[in-house]
Amino acid sequence: MMFAAAVAVALQTASPSAPTNLQPGTYRVSSTYGAFLATECAEHTGMVASFCSGYVFGIYDAMSRTRNICPPEAPGESLIAVSIAKKYIADHPERWHQHGSQLVSEAFRDAYPCHLPQKGPKGQ
């Protein structure tokens, strides 16, 4: 019963009608910075369920669905994506003060660019 009460309070405080100070064209991201993500990703290896792999999968899925990245259809691609993100984060400690989502997004844009068909002469 206490759990149900706690959920009810959480839902009330997270009400979509709550006022926000967001300006048009702005957005909010989590407070997950690169340094925290680097630590989380370094602590877990392989495909264990971890904060790191879940965070990376969320960004991978969102970017892939919106065609911001174009990963190949290959078996084990999820494992490769986590490895790509982990390596990128580990290779850029000078950027750990930035949001983790920015680092992971850049890793994926570099690894999975979308190659649009070239147009012929005069836009054909």
C-alpha positions in Angstrom: 0.0 0.0 0.0 2.9 2.4 0.8 4.3 1.7 -2.7 1.0 2.7 -4.3 0.9 5.9 -2.3 4.5 6.7 -3.3 3.7 6.2 -7.0 0.6 8.4 -6.7 2.7 11.2 -5.2 5.4 10.8 -7.9 2.8 11.0 -10.6 1.2 14.1 -9.1 4.6 15.9 -8.9 5.5 14.9 -12.4 2.2 16.2 -13.8 2.4 17.4 -17.5 0.5 20.5 -16.4 3.3 21.6 -14.2 4.8 25.0 -15.4 8.1 24.9 -17.2 10.6 27.6 -17.9 11.7 26.2 -21.3 12.0 28.6 -24.1 10.9 27.7 -27.6 13.5 25.7 -29.4 15.2 24.5 -26.2 15.2 21.0 -24.6 16.2 19.3 -21.4 18.6 16.4 -21.1 19.4 14.2 -18.2 22.2 15.2 -15.8 24.3 12.3 -17.0 27.7 13.8 -17.8 30.5 12.2 -19.7 32.6 11.6 -16.5 29.8 9.6 -14.9 29.1 7.7 -18.1 32.8 6.9 -18.5 32.9 5.4 -15.0 29.7 3.4 -15.5 30.9 2.1 -18.9 34.4 1.1 -17.6 33.0 -0.9 -14.7 30.9 -3.2 -16.9 32.1 -5.4 -19.7 30.3 -7.5 -22.2 26.5 -7.3 -22.5 25.6 -7.2 -18.9 22.5 -5.2 -18.0 23.9 -2.0 -16.8 23.2 1.7 -16.8 25.8 2.1 -19.5 24.3 -0.3 -22.0 20.8 0.9 -21.3 21.8 4.5 -21.8 23.7 3.7 -25.0 20.8 1.5 -26.4 18.3 4.3 -25.8 20.4 6.8 -27.8 21.1 4.2 -30.5 17.4 3.4 -30.9 16.3 7.0 -31.0 18.9 8.1 -33.5 18.3 5.0 -35.7 14.5 5.5 -35.7 14.8 9.1 -36.7 17.4 8.3 -39.4 20.1 10.4 -37.7 22.3 7.4 -38.0 22.2 4.5 -40.4 23.7 1.4 -38.8 23.9 -1.8 -40.9 21.5 -4.7 -40.4 24.0 -7.2 -38.9 23.8 -9.8 -36.2 25.4 -8.5 -33.0 25.1 -4.8 -34.0 23.9 -3.9 -30.6 27.1 -5.2 -29.0 29.1 -3.3 -31.5 27.2 -0.1 -30.8 28.0 -0.3 -27.1 31.6 -1.0 -27.9 31.7 2.0 -30.2 30.2 4.3 -27.6 32.5 3.0 -24.8 35.6 3.5 -26.9 34.6 7.0 -27.9 34.0 8.0 -24.3 37.2 6.5 -23.1 39.2 8.1 -25.9 37.9 11.6 -25.1 38.4 12.4 -21.4 38.8 16.0 -22.2 35.1 16.1 -23.0 33.8 14.3 -19.9 32.4 17.6 -18.7 29.8 17.5 -21.5 26.6 15.6 -21.5 26.9 11.9 -22.0 24.2 12.0 -24.7 26.3 14.4 -26.8 29.3 12.1 -26.6 27.4 8.9 -27.5 25.5 10.8 -30.3 28.8 11.9 -31.8 30.3 8.4 -31.6 27.3 7.1 -33.5 27.2 9.8 -36.1 30.9 9.1 -36.8 30.4 5.3 -36.9 27.0 5.2 -38.7 26.8 8.1 -41.2 23.8 8.1 -43.5 24.9 8.2 -47.1 22.2 10.0 -49.2 22.1 9.2 -52.9 23.9 11.7 -55.0 21.8 13.8 -57.3 22.7 14.0 -60.9 23.2 17.2 -62.9 20.5 19.9 -62.4 19.1 18.0 -59.3 18.1 14.9 -61.3 
